[in-house]
Amino acid sequence: MSFCSFFGGEVFKDHFKPGIYVCSKCDHELFSSRSKFEHSSPWPAFTETIHENSVSKFKERPGAYKVKCGKCGNGLGHEFVNDGPAKGVSRF
């Protein structure tokens, strides 16, 4: 789940089976499928983490944070300010 291509091949983007997403490098628990939402990017998107230390974030540029595994530092993608699911819309 860590890295994918804008040209296809991301198997977790439209994957909504119940379960826990873990770091592909160290198996640290990251997100529950309950917090997953549909998104236009090729990456899966989540509203909250499993644990307070599931991920670490640092500001990469205004409005964008680099997200890494909270245990091993494996790159997981980005978080964008004010980007998320529409209010009142839920798949679960």
PyMOL Python script that loads the backbone (N, CA, C, O; Angstrom):
from pymol import cmd

cmd.read_pdbstr("""\
ATOM      1  N   MET A   1       0.806  -1.187   0.000  1.00  0.00           N
ATOM      2  CA  MET A   1       0.000   0.000   0.000  1.00  0.00           C
ATOM      3  C   MET A   1       0.851   1.254   0.000  1.00  0.00           C
ATOM      4  O   MET A   1       0.313   2.359  -0.079  1.00  0.00           O
ATOM      5  N   SER A   2       2.122   1.119   0.083  1.00  0.00           N
ATOM      6  CA  SER A   2       2.968   2.296   0.231  1.00  0.00           C
ATOM      7  C   SER A   2       3.114   3.140  -1.020  1.00  0.00           C
ATOM      8  O   SER A   2       2.903   4.352  -0.979  1.00  0.00           O
ATOM      9  N   PHE A   3       3.467   2.524  -2.112  1.00  0.00           N
ATOM     10  CA  PHE A   3       3.725   3.291  -3.316  1.00  0.00           C
ATOM     11  C   PHE A   3       2.899   2.754  -4.471  1.00  0.00           C
ATOM     12  O   PHE A   3       2.633   1.554  -4.544  1.00  0.00           O
ATOM     13  N   CYS A   4       2.499   3.618  -5.357  1.00  0.00           N
ATOM     14  CA  CYS A   4       1.741   3.196  -6.526  1.00  0.00           C
ATOM     15  C   CYS A   4       2.020   4.158  -7.661  1.00  0.00           C
ATOM     16  O   CYS A   4       2.786   5.109  -7.510  1.00  0.00           O
ATOM     17  N   SER A   5       1.401   3.909  -8.785  1.00  0.00           N
ATOM     18  CA  SER A   5       1.640   4.687  -9.982  1.00  0.00           C
ATOM     19  C   SER A   5       0.375   5.427 -10.385  1.00  0.00           C
ATOM     20  O   SER A   5      -0.728   4.925 -10.172  1.00  0.00           O
ATOM     21  N   PHE A   6       0.518   6.595 -10.955  1.00  0.00           N
ATOM     22  CA  PHE A   6      -0.635   7.300 -11.511  1.00  0.00           C
ATOM     23  C   PHE A   6      -1.115   6.604 -12.776  1.00  0.00           C
ATOM     24  O   PHE A   6      -2.170   6.955 -13.303  1.00  0.00           O
ATOM     25  N   PHE A   7      -0.372   5.634 -13.271  1.00  0.00           N
ATOM     26  CA  PHE A   7      -0.702   4.960 -14.518  1.00  0.00           C
ATOM     27  C   PHE A   7      -1.354   3.605 -14.297  1.00  0.00           C
ATOM     28  O   PHE A   7      -1.352   2.775 -15.206  1.00  0.00           O
ATOM     29  N   GLY A   8      -1.908   3.359 -13.124  1.00  0.00           N
ATOM     30  CA  GLY A   8      -2.621   2.113 -12.850  1.00  0.00           C
ATOM     31  C   GLY A   8      -1.822   1.203 -11.952  1.00  0.00           C
ATOM     32  O   GLY A   8      -0.676   1.491 -11.605  1.00  0.00           O
ATOM     33  N   GLY A   9      -2.439   0.104 -11.582  1.00  0.00           N
ATOM     34  CA  GLY A   9      -1.763  -0.881 -10.786  1.00  0.00           C
ATOM     35  C   GLY A   9      -1.994  -0.772  -9.293  1.00  0.00           C
ATOM     36  O   GLY A   9      -1.544  -1.641  -8.547  1.00  0.00           O
ATOM     37  N   GLU A  10      -2.684   0.270  -8.824  1.00  0.00           N
ATOM     38  CA  GLU A  10      -2.947   0.400  -7.394  1.00  0.00           C
ATOM     39  C   GLU A  10      -4.147  -0.461  -7.035  1.00  0.00           C
ATOM     40  O   GLU A  10      -5.285  -0.103  -7.339  1.00  0.00           O
ATOM     41  N   VAL A  11      -3.898  -1.590  -6.393  1.00  0.00           N
ATOM     42  CA  VAL A  11      -4.961  -2.542  -6.114  1.00  0.00           C
ATOM     43  C   VAL A  11      -5.821  -2.157  -4.909  1.00  0.00           C
ATOM     44  O   VAL A  11      -6.900  -2.726  -4.740  1.00  0.00           O
ATOM     45  N   PHE A  12      -5.394  -1.223  -4.074  1.00  0.00           N
ATOM     46  CA  PHE A  12      -6.147  -0.883  -2.881  1.00  0.00           C
ATOM     47  C   PHE A  12      -7.042   0.343  -3.028  1.00  0.00           C
ATOM     48  O   PHE A  12      -7.806   0.644  -2.111  1.00  0.00           O
ATOM     49  N   LYS A  13      -6.976   1.061  -4.149  1.00  0.00           N
ATOM     50  CA  LYS A  13      -7.780   2.267  -4.317  1.00  0.00           C
ATOM     51  C   LYS A  13      -9.273   1.959  -4.213  1.00  0.00           C
ATOM     52  O   LYS A  13      -9.981   2.622  -3.455  1.00  0.00           O
ATOM     53  N   ASP A  14      -9.757   0.981  -4.948  1.00  0.00           N
ATOM     54  CA  ASP A  14     -11.175   0.644  -4.965  1.00  0.00           C
ATOM     55  C   ASP A  14     -11.480  -0.610  -4.151  1.00  0.00           C
ATOM     56  O   ASP A  14     -12.509  -1.252  -4.361  1.00  0.00           O
ATOM     57  N   HIS A  15     -10.616  -0.950  -3.252  1.00  0.00           N
ATOM     58  CA  HIS A  15     -10.756  -2.130  -2.403  1.00  0.00           C
ATOM     59  C   HIS A  15     -11.440  -1.707  -1.102  1.00  0.00           C
ATOM     60  O   HIS A  15     -10.874  -0.932  -0.332  1.00  0.00           O
ATOM     61  N   PHE A  16     -12.656  -2.210  -0.851  1.00  0.00           N
ATOM     62  CA  PHE A  16     -13.412  -1.792   0.331  1.00  0.00           C
ATOM     63  C   PHE A  16     -13.819  -2.953   1.224  1.00  0.00           C
ATOM     64  O   PHE A  16     -14.774  -2.832   1.991  1.00  0.00           O
ATOM     65  N   LYS A  17     -13.113  -4.076   1.139  1.00  0.00           N
ATOM     66  CA  LYS A  17     -13.407  -5.188   2.044  1.00  0.00           C
ATOM     67  C   LYS A  17     -13.034  -4.781   3.469  1.00  0.00           C
ATOM     68  O   LYS A  17     -12.059  -4.057   3.670  1.00  0.00           O
ATOM     69  N   PRO A  18     -13.809  -5.245   4.467  1.00  0.00           N
ATOM     70  CA  PRO A  18     -13.492  -4.917   5.866  1.00  0.00           C
ATOM     71  C   PRO A  18     -12.119  -5.452   6.273  1.00  0.00           C
ATOM     72  O   PRO A  18     -11.725  -6.547   5.872  1.00  0.00           O
ATOM     73  N   GLY A  19     -11.413  -4.683   7.059  1.00  0.00           N
ATOM     74  CA  GLY A  19     -10.111  -5.128   7.541  1.00  0.00           C
ATOM     75  C   GLY A  19      -9.234  -3.989   8.004  1.00  0.00           C
ATOM     76  O   GLY A  19      -9.667  -2.841   8.104  1.00  0.00           O
ATOM     77  N   ILE A  20      -7.993  -4.331   8.284  1.00  0.00           N
ATOM     78  CA  ILE A  20      -7.002  -3.375   8.772  1.00  0.00           C
ATOM     79  C   ILE A  20      -5.893  -3.252   7.736  1.00  0.00           C
ATOM     80  O   ILE A  20      -5.375  -4.259   7.254  1.00  0.00           O
ATOM     81  N   TYR A  21      -5.532  -2.029   7.397  1.00  0.00           N
ATOM     82  CA  TYR A  21      -4.414  -1.762   6.496  1.00  0.00           C
ATOM     83  C   TYR A  21      -3.154  -1.609   7.346  1.00  0.00           C
ATOM     84  O   TYR A  21      -3.156  -0.902   8.354  1.00  0.00           O
ATOM     85  N   VAL A  22      -2.085  -2.275   6.932  1.00  0.00           N
ATOM     86  CA  VAL A  22      -0.822  -2.230   7.673  1.00  0.00           C
ATOM     87  C   VAL A  22       0.290  -1.748   6.757  1.00  0.00           C
ATOM     88  O   VAL A  22       0.147  -1.764   5.534  1.00  0.00           O
ATOM     89  N   CYS A  23       1.381  -1.327   7.342  1.00  0.00           N
ATOM     90  CA  CYS A  23       2.554  -0.905   6.580  1.00  0.00           C
ATOM     91  C   CYS A  23       3.106  -2.102   5.812  1.00  0.00           C
ATOM     92  O   CYS A  23       3.242  -3.191   6.369  1.00  0.00           O
ATOM     93  N   SER A  24       3.418  -1.904   4.558  1.00  0.00           N
ATOM     94  CA  SER A  24       3.940  -2.989   3.723  1.00  0.00           C
ATOM     95  C   SER A  24       5.365  -3.374   4.099  1.00  0.00           C
ATOM     96  O   SER A  24       5.857  -4.425   3.687  1.00  0.00           O
ATOM     97  N   LYS A  25       6.021  -2.534   4.872  1.00  0.00           N
ATOM     98  CA  LYS A  25       7.405  -2.803   5.250  1.00  0.00           C
ATOM     99  C   LYS A  25       7.523  -3.470   6.626  1.00  0.00           C
ATOM    100  O   LYS A  25       8.349  -4.366   6.801  1.00  0.00           O
ATOM    101  N   CYS A  26       6.702  -3.045   7.614  1.00  0.00           N
ATOM    102  CA  CYS A  26       6.879  -3.557   8.979  1.00  0.00           C
ATOM    103  C   CYS A  26       5.605  -4.120   9.613  1.00  0.00           C
ATOM    104  O   CYS A  26       5.643  -4.568  10.758  1.00  0.00           O
ATOM    105  N   ASP A  27       4.494  -4.106   8.903  1.00  0.00           N
ATOM    106  CA  ASP A  27       3.200  -4.624   9.386  1.00  0.00           C
ATOM    107  C   ASP A  27       2.580  -3.815  10.534  1.00  0.00           C
ATOM    108  O   ASP A  27       1.684  -4.313  11.216  1.00  0.00           O
ATOM    109  N   HIS A  28       3.039  -2.587  10.757  1.00  0.00           N
ATOM    110  CA  HIS A  28       2.450  -1.717  11.785  1.00  0.00           C
ATOM    111  C   HIS A  28       1.026  -1.359  11.355  1.00  0.00           C
ATOM    112  O   HIS A  28       0.816  -1.008  10.194  1.00  0.00           O
ATOM    113  N   GLU A  29       0.034  -1.439  12.262  1.00  0.00           N
ATOM    114  CA  GLU A  29      -1.348  -1.110  11.945  1.00  0.00           C
ATOM    115  C   GLU A  29      -1.478   0.377  11.629  1.00  0.00           C
ATOM    116  O   GLU A  29      -1.017   1.228  12.390  1.00  0.00           O
ATOM    117  N   LEU A  30      -2.113   0.677  10.494  1.00  0.00           N
ATOM    118  CA  LEU A  30      -2.249   2.060  10.051  1.00  0.00           C
ATOM    119  C   LEU A  30      -3.696   2.548  10.090  1.00  0.00           C
ATOM    120  O   LEU A  30      -4.020   3.494  10.808  1.00  0.00           O
ATOM    121  N   PHE A  31      -4.567   1.893   9.308  1.00  0.00           N
ATOM    122  CA  PHE A  31      -5.933   2.368   9.128  1.00  0.00           C
ATOM    123  C   PHE A  31      -6.919   1.205   9.123  1.00  0.00           C
ATOM    124  O   PHE A  31      -6.570   0.084   8.754  1.00  0.00           O
ATOM    125  N   SER A  32      -8.152   1.485   9.537  1.00  0.00           N
ATOM    126  CA  SER A  32      -9.243   0.531   9.415  1.00  0.00           C
ATOM    127  C   SER A  32      -9.979   0.816   8.112  1.00  0.00           C
ATOM    128  O   SER A  32     -10.046   1.962   7.669  1.00  0.00           O
ATOM    129  N   SER A  33     -10.524  -0.216   7.505  1.00  0.00           N
ATOM    130  CA  SER A  33     -11.310  -0.013   6.287  1.00  0.00           C
ATOM    131  C   SER A  33     -12.539   0.859   6.568  1.00  0.00           C
ATOM    132  O   SER A  33     -13.091   1.448   5.638  1.00  0.00           O
ATOM    133  N   ARG A  34     -12.972   0.954   7.817  1.00  0.00           N
ATOM    134  CA  ARG A  34     -14.117   1.809   8.161  1.00  0.00           C
ATOM    135  C   ARG A  34     -13.826   3.281   7.949  1.00  0.00           C
ATOM    136  O   ARG A  34     -14.749   4.069   7.744  1.00  0.00           O
ATOM    137  N   SER A  35     -12.543   3.671   7.995  1.00  0.00           N
ATOM    138  CA  SER A  35     -12.194   5.085   7.825  1.00  0.00           C
ATOM    139  C   SER A  35     -11.799   5.409   6.389  1.00  0.00           C
ATOM    140  O   SER A  35     -11.345   6.518   6.107  1.00  0.00           O
ATOM    141  N   LYS A  36     -11.964   4.462   5.488  1.00  0.00           N
ATOM    142  CA  LYS A  36     -11.580   4.650   4.083  1.00  0.00           C
ATOM    143  C   LYS A  36     -12.703   5.350   3.316  1.00  0.00           C
ATOM    144  O   LYS A  36     -13.883   5.112   3.575  1.00  0.00           O
ATOM    145  N   PHE A  37     -12.326   6.214   2.373  1.00  0.00           N
ATOM    146  CA  PHE A  37     -13.329   6.873   1.544  1.00  0.00           C
ATOM    147  C   PHE A  37     -12.875   6.926   0.093  1.00  0.00           C
ATOM    148  O   PHE A  37     -11.684   6.852  -0.209  1.00  0.00           O
ATOM    149  N   GLU A  38     -13.860   7.058  -0.803  1.00  0.00           N
ATOM    150  CA  GLU A  38     -13.550   7.142  -2.232  1.00  0.00           C
ATOM    151  C   GLU A  38     -12.846   8.459  -2.507  1.00  0.00           C
ATOM    152  O   GLU A  38     -13.175   9.492  -1.924  1.00  0.00           O
ATOM    153  N   HIS A  39     -11.869   8.403  -3.408  1.00  0.00           N
ATOM    154  CA  HIS A  39     -11.042   9.560  -3.683  1.00  0.00           C
ATOM    155  C   HIS A  39     -10.603   9.509  -5.140  1.00  0.00           C
ATOM    156  O   HIS A  39     -10.557   8.431  -5.733  1.00  0.00           O
ATOM    157  N   SER A  40     -10.282  10.657  -5.722  1.00  0.00           N
ATOM    158  CA  SER A  40      -9.918  10.701  -7.142  1.00  0.00           C
ATOM    159  C   SER A  40      -8.464  10.328  -7.420  1.00  0.00           C
ATOM    160  O   SER A  40      -8.124  10.026  -8.564  1.00  0.00           O
ATOM    161  N   SER A  41      -7.601  10.342  -6.411  1.00  0.00           N
ATOM    162  CA  SER A  41      -6.196   9.988  -6.639  1.00  0.00           C
ATOM    163  C   SER A  41      -6.060   8.470  -6.756  1.00  0.00           C
ATOM    164  O   SER A  41      -7.001   7.751  -6.418  1.00  0.00           O
ATOM    165  N   PRO A  42      -4.929   7.966  -7.221  1.00  0.00           N
ATOM    166  CA  PRO A  42      -4.748   6.513  -7.316  1.00  0.00           C
ATOM    167  C   PRO A  42      -4.476   5.849  -5.970  1.00  0.00           C
ATOM    168  O   PRO A  42      -4.416   4.621  -5.900  1.00  0.00           O
ATOM    169  N   TRP A  43      -4.309   6.624  -4.901  1.00  0.00           N
ATOM    170  CA  TRP A  43      -4.010   6.072  -3.584  1.00  0.00           C
ATOM    171  C   TRP A  43      -5.286   5.894  -2.782  1.00  0.00           C
ATOM    172  O   TRP A  43      -6.245   6.636  -2.989  1.00  0.00           O
ATOM    173  N   PRO A  44      -5.323   4.939  -1.880  1.00  0.00           N
ATOM    174  CA  PRO A  44      -6.456   4.852  -0.959  1.00  0.00           C
ATOM    175  C   PRO A  44      -6.410   6.029   0.006  1.00  0.00           C
ATOM    176  O   PRO A  44      -5.334   6.544   0.312  1.00  0.00           O
ATOM    177  N   ALA A  45      -7.580   6.456   0.487  1.00  0.00           N
ATOM    178  CA  ALA A  45      -7.656   7.622   1.362  1.00  0.00           C
ATOM    179  C   ALA A  45      -8.437   7.270   2.633  1.00  0.00           C
ATOM    180  O   ALA A  45      -9.425   6.538   2.584  1.00  0.00           O
ATOM    181  N   PHE A  46      -7.977   7.801   3.768  1.00  0.00           N
ATOM    182  CA  PHE A  46      -8.547   7.470   5.067  1.00  0.00           C
ATOM    183  C   PHE A  46      -8.783   8.732   5.885  1.00  0.00           C
ATOM    184  O   PHE A  46      -8.091   9.736   5.717  1.00  0.00           O
ATOM    185  N   THR A  47      -9.785   8.665   6.786  1.00  0.00           N
ATOM    186  CA  THR A  47     -10.101   9.818   7.629  1.00  0.00           C
ATOM    187  C   THR A  47      -9.436   9.768   8.990  1.00  0.00           C
ATOM    188  O   THR A  47      -9.282  10.811   9.626  1.00  0.00           O
ATOM    189  N   GLU A  48      -9.032   8.584   9.466  1.00  0.00           N
ATOM    190  CA  GLU A  48      -8.377   8.493  10.774  1.00  0.00           C
ATOM    191  C   GLU A  48      -7.502   7.252  10.850  1.00  0.00           C
ATOM    192  O   GLU A  48      -7.685   6.292  10.102  1.00  0.00           O
ATOM    193  N   THR A  49      -6.557   7.295  11.760  1.00  0.00           N
ATOM    194  CA  THR A  49      -5.633   6.175  11.947  1.00  0.00           C
ATOM    195  C   THR A  49      -6.144   5.227  13.034  1.00  0.00           C
ATOM    196  O   THR A  49      -7.052   5.568  13.793  1.00  0.00           O
ATOM    197  N   ILE A  50      -5.548   4.038  13.098  1.00  0.00           N
ATOM    198  CA  ILE A  50      -5.900   3.058  14.133  1.00  0.00           C
ATOM    199  C   ILE A  50      -5.396   3.529  15.500  1.00  0.00           C
ATOM    200  O   ILE A  50      -6.153   3.552  16.470  1.00  0.00           O
ATOM    201  N   HIS A  51      -4.140   3.896  15.569  1.00  0.00           N
ATOM    202  CA  HIS A  51      -3.503   4.330  16.815  1.00  0.00           C
ATOM    203  C   HIS A  51      -2.984   5.757  16.650  1.00  0.00           C
ATOM    204  O   HIS A  51      -2.799   6.231  15.529  1.00  0.00           O
ATOM    205  N   GLU A  52      -2.757   6.423  17.751  1.00  0.00           N
ATOM    206  CA  GLU A  52      -2.208   7.778  17.707  1.00  0.00           C
ATOM    207  C   GLU A  52      -0.855   7.805  16.996  1.00  0.00           C
ATOM    208  O   GLU A  52      -0.522   8.781  16.324  1.00  0.00           O
ATOM    209  N   ASN A  53      -0.071   6.723  17.147  1.00  0.00           N
ATOM    210  CA  ASN A  53       1.265   6.662  16.533  1.00  0.00           C
ATOM    211  C   ASN A  53       1.305   5.839  15.248  1.00  0.00           C
ATOM    212  O   ASN A  53       2.380   5.418  14.821  1.00  0.00           O
ATOM    213  N   SER A  54       0.146   5.604  14.625  1.00  0.00           N
ATOM    214  CA  SER A  54       0.126   4.810  13.389  1.00  0.00           C
ATOM    215  C   SER A  54       0.945   5.462  12.280  1.00  0.00           C
ATOM    216  O   SER A  54       1.644   4.779  11.531  1.00  0.00           O
ATOM    217  N   VAL A  55       0.855   6.782  12.180  1.00  0.00           N
ATOM    218  CA  VAL A  55       1.599   7.502  11.146  1.00  0.00           C
ATOM    219  C   VAL A  55       2.290   8.716  11.749  1.00  0.00           C
ATOM    220  O   VAL A  55       1.935   9.179  12.833  1.00  0.00           O
ATOM    221  N   SER A  56       3.281   9.219  11.025  1.00  0.00           N
ATOM    222  CA  SER A  56       3.890  10.501  11.354  1.00  0.00           C
ATOM    223  C   SER A  56       3.721  11.391  10.130  1.00  0.00           C
ATOM    224  O   SER A  56       3.659  10.904   9.001  1.00  0.00           O
ATOM    225  N   LYS A  57       3.646  12.695  10.360  1.00  0.00           N
ATOM    226  CA  LYS A  57       3.438  13.643   9.264  1.00  0.00           C
ATOM    227  C   LYS A  57       4.394  14.809   9.413  1.00  0.00           C
ATOM    228  O   LYS A  57       4.727  15.218  10.525  1.00  0.00           O
ATOM    229  N   PHE A  58       4.831  15.338   8.285  1.00  0.00           N
ATOM    230  CA  PHE A  58       5.566  16.593   8.333  1.00  0.00           C
ATOM    231  C   PHE A  58       5.155  17.440   7.146  1.00  0.00           C
ATOM    232  O   PHE A  58       4.863  16.932   6.063  1.00  0.00           O
ATOM    233  N   LYS A  59       5.139  18.743   7.373  1.00  0.00           N
ATOM    234  CA  LYS A  59       4.705  19.677   6.329  1.00  0.00           C
ATOM    235  C   LYS A  59       5.730  19.675   5.205  1.00  0.00           C
ATOM    236  O   LYS A  59       6.900  19.989   5.421  1.00  0.00           O
ATOM    237  N   GLU A  60       5.288  19.321   4.011  1.00  0.00           N
ATOM    238  CA  GLU A  60       6.166  19.285   2.850  1.00  0.00           C
ATOM    239  C   GLU A  60       6.099  20.601   2.081  1.00  0.00           C
ATOM    240  O   GLU A  60       7.100  21.085   1.554  1.00  0.00           O
ATOM    241  N   ARG A  61       4.895  21.164   2.030  1.00  0.00           N
ATOM    242  CA  ARG A  61       4.665  22.469   1.399  1.00  0.00           C
ATOM    243  C   ARG A  61       3.328  22.981   1.923  1.00  0.00           C
ATOM    244  O   ARG A  61       2.598  22.215   2.553  1.00  0.00           O
ATOM    245  N   PRO A  62       2.980  24.234   1.692  1.00  0.00           N
ATOM    246  CA  PRO A  62       1.707  24.743   2.221  1.00  0.00           C
ATOM    247  C   PRO A  62       0.537  23.873   1.758  1.00  0.00           C
ATOM    248  O   PRO A  62       0.343  23.649   0.563  1.00  0.00           O
ATOM    249  N   GLY A  63      -0.233  23.391   2.728  1.00  0.00           N
ATOM    250  CA  GLY A  63      -1.408  22.590   2.416  1.00  0.00           C
ATOM    251  C   GLY A  63      -1.153  21.116   2.161  1.00  0.00           C
ATOM    252  O   GLY A  63      -2.092  20.372   1.879  1.00  0.00           O
ATOM    253  N   ALA A  64       0.106  20.672   2.254  1.00  0.00           N
ATOM    254  CA  ALA A  64       0.419  19.267   1.981  1.00  0.00           C
ATOM    255  C   ALA A  64       1.394  18.713   3.013  1.00  0.00           C
ATOM    256  O   ALA A  64       2.422  19.325   3.305  1.00  0.00           O
ATOM    257  N   TYR A  65       1.061  17.563   3.552  1.00  0.00           N
ATOM    258  CA  TYR A  65       1.895  16.873   4.529  1.00  0.00           C
ATOM    259  C   TYR A  65       2.350  15.531   3.979  1.00  0.00           C
ATOM    260  O   TYR A  65       1.552  14.798   3.396  1.00  0.00           O
ATOM    261  N   LYS A  66       3.602  15.209   4.155  1.00  0.00           N
ATOM    262  CA  LYS A  66       4.131  13.890   3.820  1.00  0.00           C
ATOM    263  C   LYS A  66       3.760  12.960   4.961  1.00  0.00           C
ATOM    264  O   LYS A  66       3.968  13.297   6.127  1.00  0.00           O
ATOM    265  N   VAL A  67       3.210  11.787   4.638  1.00  0.00           N
ATOM    266  CA  VAL A  67       2.767  10.830   5.652  1.00  0.00           C
ATOM    267  C   VAL A  67       3.664   9.598   5.585  1.00  0.00           C
ATOM    268  O   VAL A  67       3.910   9.049   4.511  1.00  0.00           O
ATOM    269  N   LYS A  68       4.150   9.171   6.758  1.00  0.00           N
ATOM    270  CA  LYS A  68       5.029   8.004   6.856  1.00  0.00           C
ATOM    271  C   LYS A  68       4.513   7.065   7.935  1.00  0.00           C
ATOM    272  O   LYS A  68       3.756   7.475   8.815  1.00  0.00           O
ATOM    273  N   CYS A  69       4.921   5.821   7.863  1.00  0.00           N
ATOM    274  CA  CYS A  69       4.600   4.858   8.903  1.00  0.00           C
ATOM    275  C   CYS A  69       5.176   5.371  10.214  1.00  0.00           C
ATOM    276  O   CYS A  69       6.330   5.797  10.260  1.00  0.00           O
ATOM    277  N   GLY A  70       4.380   5.334  11.288  1.00  0.00           N
ATOM    278  CA  GLY A  70       4.828   5.816  12.578  1.00  0.00           C
ATOM    279  C   GLY A  70       5.873   4.940  13.233  1.00  0.00           C
ATOM    280  O   GLY A  70       6.517   5.362  14.194  1.00  0.00           O
ATOM    281  N   LYS A  71       6.057   3.727  12.733  1.00  0.00           N
ATOM    282  CA  LYS A  71       7.035   2.815  13.325  1.00  0.00           C
ATOM    283  C   LYS A  71       8.351   2.798  12.557  1.00  0.00           C
ATOM    284  O   LYS A  71       9.412   2.963  13.158  1.00  0.00           O
ATOM    285  N   CYS A  72       8.303   2.598  11.230  1.00  0.00           N
ATOM    286  CA  CYS A  72       9.543   2.417  10.464  1.00  0.00           C
ATOM    287  C   CYS A  72       9.869   3.570   9.518  1.00  0.00           C
ATOM    288  O   CYS A  72      10.965   3.611   8.960  1.00  0.00           O
ATOM    289  N   GLY A  73       8.934   4.512   9.327  1.00  0.00           N
ATOM    290  CA  GLY A  73       9.203   5.651   8.456  1.00  0.00           C
ATOM    291  C   GLY A  73       8.950   5.402   6.980  1.00  0.00           C
ATOM    292  O   GLY A  73       9.280   6.254   6.155  1.00  0.00           O
ATOM    293  N   ASN A  74       8.375   4.259   6.621  1.00  0.00           N
ATOM    294  CA  ASN A  74       8.061   3.946   5.229  1.00  0.00           C
ATOM    295  C   ASN A  74       7.095   5.000   4.673  1.00  0.00           C
ATOM    296  O   ASN A  74       6.115   5.340   5.336  1.00  0.00           O
ATOM    297  N   GLY A  75       7.351   5.516   3.483  1.00  0.00           N
ATOM    298  CA  GLY A  75       6.507   6.532   2.861  1.00  0.00           C
ATOM    299  C   GLY A  75       5.147   5.989   2.490  1.00  0.00           C
ATOM    300  O   GLY A  75       5.044   4.943   1.849  1.00  0.00           O
ATOM    301  N   LEU A  76       4.084   6.703   2.895  1.00  0.00           N
ATOM    302  CA  LEU A  76       2.716   6.267   2.622  1.00  0.00           C
ATOM    303  C   LEU A  76       1.959   7.195   1.693  1.00  0.00           C
ATOM    304  O   LEU A  76       0.883   6.832   1.219  1.00  0.00           O
ATOM    305  N   GLY A  77       2.475   8.359   1.420  1.00  0.00           N
ATOM    306  CA  GLY A  77       1.783   9.298   0.541  1.00  0.00           C
ATOM    307  C   GLY A  77       1.685  10.669   1.175  1.00  0.00           C
ATOM    308  O   GLY A  77       2.562  11.084   1.932  1.00  0.00           O
ATOM    309  N   HIS A  78       0.597  11.373   0.855  1.00  0.00           N
ATOM    310  CA  HIS A  78       0.404  12.744   1.316  1.00  0.00           C
ATOM    311  C   HIS A  78      -0.980  12.930   1.916  1.00  0.00           C
ATOM    312  O   HIS A  78      -1.922  12.196   1.617  1.00  0.00           O
ATOM    313  N   GLU A  79      -1.065  13.938   2.773  1.00  0.00           N
ATOM    314  CA  GLU A  79      -2.346  14.410   3.275  1.00  0.00           C
ATOM    315  C   GLU A  79      -2.474  15.848   2.826  1.00  0.00           C
ATOM    316  O   GLU A  79      -1.545  16.642   2.980  1.00  0.00           O
ATOM    317  N   PHE A  80      -3.645  16.189   2.261  1.00  0.00           N
ATOM    318  CA  PHE A  80      -3.872  17.542   1.774  1.00  0.00           C
ATOM    319  C   PHE A  80      -4.916  18.226   2.647  1.00  0.00           C
ATOM    320  O   PHE A  80      -5.971  17.656   2.924  1.00  0.00           O
ATOM    321  N   VAL A  81      -4.621  19.443   3.076  1.00  0.00           N
ATOM    322  CA  VAL A  81      -5.499  20.207   3.945  1.00  0.00           C
ATOM    323  C   VAL A  81      -6.830  20.450   3.239  1.00  0.00           C
ATOM    324  O   VAL A  81      -6.866  20.774   2.052  1.00  0.00           O
ATOM    325  N   ASN A  82      -7.922  20.290   3.984  1.00  0.00           N
ATOM    326  CA  ASN A  82      -9.293  20.501   3.483  1.00  0.00           C
ATOM    327  C   ASN A  82      -9.680  19.544   2.362  1.00  0.00           C
ATOM    328  O   ASN A  82     -10.556  19.860   1.557  1.00  0.00           O
ATOM    329  N   ASP A  83      -9.041  18.385   2.300  1.00  0.00           N
ATOM    330  CA  ASP A  83      -9.395  17.373   1.304  1.00  0.00           C
ATOM    331  C   ASP A  83      -9.917  16.156   2.059  1.00  0.00           C
ATOM    332  O   ASP A  83      -9.230  15.626   2.932  1.00  0.00           O
ATOM    333  N   GLY A  84     -11.089  15.725   1.739  1.00  0.00           N
ATOM    334  CA  GLY A  84     -11.668  14.583   2.434  1.00  0.00           C
ATOM    335  C   GLY A  84     -13.023  14.241   1.868  1.00  0.00           C
ATOM    336  O   GLY A  84     -13.452  14.809   0.864  1.00  0.00           O
ATOM    337  N   PRO A  85     -13.700  13.303   2.522  1.00  0.00           N
ATOM    338  CA  PRO A  85     -15.013  12.888   2.007  1.00  0.00           C
ATOM    339  C   PRO A  85     -16.039  14.000   2.158  1.00  0.00           C
ATOM    340  O   PRO A  85     -15.940  14.841   3.052  1.00  0.00           O
ATOM    341  N   ALA A  86     -17.029  13.990   1.265  1.00  0.00           N
ATOM    342  CA  ALA A  86     -18.109  14.973   1.346  1.00  0.00           C
ATOM    343  C   ALA A  86     -18.887  14.766   2.642  1.00  0.00           C
ATOM    344  O   ALA A  86     -19.080  13.630   3.077  1.00  0.00           O
ATOM    345  N   LYS A  87     -19.322  15.832   3.243  1.00  0.00           N
ATOM    346  CA  LYS A  87     -20.080  15.734   4.505  1.00  0.00           C
ATOM    347  C   LYS A  87     -21.359  14.934   4.260  1.00  0.00           C
ATOM    348  O   LYS A  87     -22.066  15.156   3.278  1.00  0.00           O
ATOM    349  N   GLY A  88     -21.643  13.996   5.175  1.00  0.00           N
ATOM    350  CA  GLY A  88     -22.857  13.211   5.080  1.00  0.00           C
ATOM    351  C   GLY A  88     -22.793  12.035   4.126  1.00  0.00           C
ATOM    352  O   GLY A  88     -23.776  11.307   3.983  1.00  0.00           O
ATOM    353  N   VAL A  89     -21.648  11.829   3.463  1.00  0.00           N
ATOM    354  CA  VAL A  89     -21.502  10.717   2.524  1.00  0.00           C
ATOM    355  C   VAL A  89     -20.640   9.648   3.179  1.00  0.00           C
ATOM    356  O   VAL A  89     -19.547   9.930   3.672  1.00  0.00           O
ATOM    357  N   SER A  90     -21.142   8.424   3.177  1.00  0.00           N
ATOM    358  CA  SER A  90     -20.388   7.334   3.782  1.00  0.00           C
ATOM    359  C   SER A  90     -20.645   6.040   3.024  1.00  0.00           C
ATOM    360  O   SER A  90     -21.764   5.777   2.585  1.00  0.00           O
ATOM    361  N   ARG A  91     -19.607   5.245   2.875  1.00  0.00           N
ATOM    362  CA  ARG A  91     -19.750   3.931   2.239  1.00  0.00           C
ATOM    363  C   ARG A  91     -20.130   2.882   3.267  1.00  0.00           C
ATOM    364  O   ARG A  91     -20.515   1.776   2.890  1.00  0.00           O
ATOM    365  N   PHE A  92     -20.035   3.188   4.543  1.00  0.00           N
ATOM    366  CA  PHE A  92     -20.217   2.152   5.569  1.00  0.00           C
ATOM    367  C   PHE A  92     -21.415   2.438   6.432  1.00  0.00           C
ATOM    368  O   PHE A  92     -21.716   1.669   7.345  1.00  0.00           O
TER     369      PHE A  92
END
""", "prot")
cmd.dss("prot")
cmd.show_as("cartoon", "prot")
cmd.util.cbc("prot")
cmd.orient("prot")
